Amino acid sequence: ATQSAAMQQMQTALRADGAQAAQRYDARIDGLAKIYGSMRPREAARVFERLDIGVQVAVSQRMRDRSMAALLA
């Protein structure tokens, strides 16, 4: 029973760590979306194209449509 309780505690801690990591990732992506949205589109595009495709997708989903369109143009 003691091993079972310890295992449950470990699983709970891992879930909490995973949730915190997801929140930090979301905050970073939100921050990038704000930064790229406030940059001049040509400058933003130069930097944006160097990002990993997964990060590009995540950032583009959080940017305003108008800002993303200007960046892509």
C-alpha positions as CSV (number, residue, x, y, z in Angstrom):
1,A,0.0,0.0,0.0
2,T,2.9,2.3,0.8
3,Q,4.4,1.8,-2.7
4,S,1.0,2.5,-4.3
5,A,0.6,5.8,-2.4
6,A,4.1,6.8,-3.3
7,M,3.4,5.9,-6.9
8,Q,0.2,8.0,-6.9
9,Q,2.1,11.0,-5.3
10,M,4.7,10.7,-8.0
11,Q,2.1,10.6,-10.8
12,T,0.3,13.6,-9.3
13,A,3.6,15.6,-9.2
14,L,4.4,14.7,-12.8
15,R,1.0,15.9,-13.9
16,A,1.4,19.1,-12.1
17,D,4.9,19.6,-13.6
18,G,3.4,18.9,-17.1
19,A,0.6,21.4,-16.6
20,Q,3.1,24.1,-15.4
21,A,5.3,23.4,-18.4
22,A,2.3,23.8,-20.7
23,Q,1.4,27.1,-19.1
24,R,4.9,28.4,-19.5
25,Y,4.9,27.3,-23.2
26,D,1.6,29.1,-23.8
27,A,2.9,32.2,-22.2
28,R,6.0,32.2,-24.3
29,I,3.9,31.7,-27.5
30,D,1.6,34.5,-26.5
31,G,4.6,36.7,-25.9
32,L,6.0,35.9,-29.3
33,A,2.7,36.6,-31.0
34,K,2.6,40.0,-29.4
35,I,6.2,40.8,-30.4
36,Y,5.8,39.7,-34.0
37,G,2.4,41.5,-34.2
38,S,4.1,44.8,-33.1
39,M,7.1,44.5,-35.5
40,R,7.2,45.8,-39.0
41,P,6.0,43.0,-41.2
42,R,9.2,42.7,-43.3
43,E,11.4,42.5,-40.2
44,A,9.1,40.1,-38.5
45,A,9.0,37.8,-41.6
46,R,12.8,37.6,-41.6
47,V,12.9,36.3,-38.0
48,F,9.7,34.3,-38.2
49,E,10.9,32.2,-41.1
50,R,13.8,30.9,-38.9
51,L,11.4,29.5,-36.3
52,D,10.6,25.8,-36.1
53,I,7.5,25.1,-38.1
54,G,5.6,24.0,-34.9
55,V,6.4,27.3,-33.2
56,Q,5.4,29.2,-36.4
57,V,2.0,27.5,-36.4
58,A,1.4,28.1,-32.7
59,V,2.4,31.8,-33.0
60,S,0.4,32.3,-36.1
61,Q,-2.7,30.9,-34.4
62,R,-2.4,33.6,-31.7
63,M,-1.7,36.5,-33.9
64,R,-4.3,38.9,-35.2
65,D,-5.4,38.0,-38.7
66,R,-4.4,41.4,-40.1
67,S,-0.9,41.2,-38.5
68,M,-0.4,37.6,-39.8
69,A,-1.5,38.6,-43.3
70,A,1.0,41.4,-43.4
71,L,3.8,39.2,-42.2
72,L,3.0,36.6,-44.8
73,A,2.8,39.2,-47.6
